[in-house]
Amino acid sequence: MLKQTALHAEHLALGAKLVDFAGWDMPIQYASQLDEHHAVRQSAGMFDVAHMSAVDLYGARVRDFLRHLLANDVAKLKLPGKALYSCMLDESAGVIDDLIVYMLDGGVDDQHFRLVVNAGTTAKDLAWLRQQAPAYGVDIKHRDDLGILAVQGPQAREQVCALLPPEFAERARALTPFSATWHGEHFIGRTGYTGEDGFELILPHADLVQVWKKLLAAGVKPCGLGARDTLRLEAGMNLYGQDMDESVSPLECGLNWTVAWAPEERDFIGRKALQAQRAAAARKTVGLVLEGRGVLRAHMPVRSAGGAANGETTSGGFAPSLKGSIAFARVAGNSSGPYEVEIRGQWLPTREVKPPFVRNGKVLV
């Protein structure tokens, strides 16, 4: 039986088309996926992402634990509320998950950090965390009492702030990207997965439903997983399980920038394997824009123009903001463009670009 978020009744009331996503009954779209996509680029849309998980970590050595656990370095987080994006690797440098980590309290005797992890990897992530944590005396709490709502778009922050008490709204408006503030169990992070500005709200489930209803009444458009996918693809953001997994390292999926190599003495899990890959440069990810008609999809063969096939697309689809088709492709590290993609037996030309394709409403390629 599929799991349901606290907003399930709201989805049904709006006539959403529901699908199985990582064992959850989730809306793929409400009325028009295209309208939902454009609402986020032009005004504001909201996404039920309560299938994702918040995990709180406590203890005097949480920072040391996370510096060992993650490829990015939480030493960069100097103040409560600051956040960073990182991959969590296994010993062979495969990606167990990609996540956001927030520093909530940097006290000497008791530190508190929060991870936000993917829905389909939650059980695996918790098992890995609990395997690694005892050496550092870290307590782990899966916050399944909380749900997550993403409100995204150029008008999103103001729409959310209009619902908040004045002092909380003032702090929320002052947030810089990748920072957060909170009031009790009401947590607001200026983060997202769409390439637009906005907030991700972490709230008790009952409160999440009330916020959804108020935003709906204010005209914020409900958006499903379909629009979320086209938005994140345009924004150059990876999808776990499609663009990366435990068979792929950050260096192979375009996430080189998330690896903190300095200081050299920080021995994070997967570092040795990652260093060996760095020297070999066997695979890399490139962005592609299809030249002409057609739709790029995942798992299509890719080759350097006129040469032998040397890779495949990982994510692909129609990009509403570009009115054309785009993709990520994993190809041989020593290959060079232009690249061609095989669609229905024909090799079609593409233009190689550096993602993101779209950010903050602007086409960048």
GIVENWO-V556460 format. One record per helix or strand. SS is the DSSP state (hx for helix, st for strand). FROM is the first residue (numbers start at 1). LEN is the number of residues. If there is no record, write none. Layout:
# GIVENWO-V556460
ss from len
SS FROM LEN
SS FROM LEN
This chain:
# GIVENWO-V556460
ss from len
st 3 1
hx 8 6
st 17 5
st 24 6
hx 33 10
st 45 4
st 53 7
hx 62 8
st 70 1
hx 74 3
st 82 8
st 95 12
st 111 7
hx 122 15
st 139 4
st 146 7
hx 156 6
hx 166 8
st 179 5
st 186 4
st 198 7
hx 205 13
st 221 3
hx 225 10
st 240 1
st 244 1
hx 250 3
hx 256 3
hx 271 10
st 283 8
st 301 4
st 309 11
st 324 9
st 339 5
st 346 8
st 358 2
st 362 2
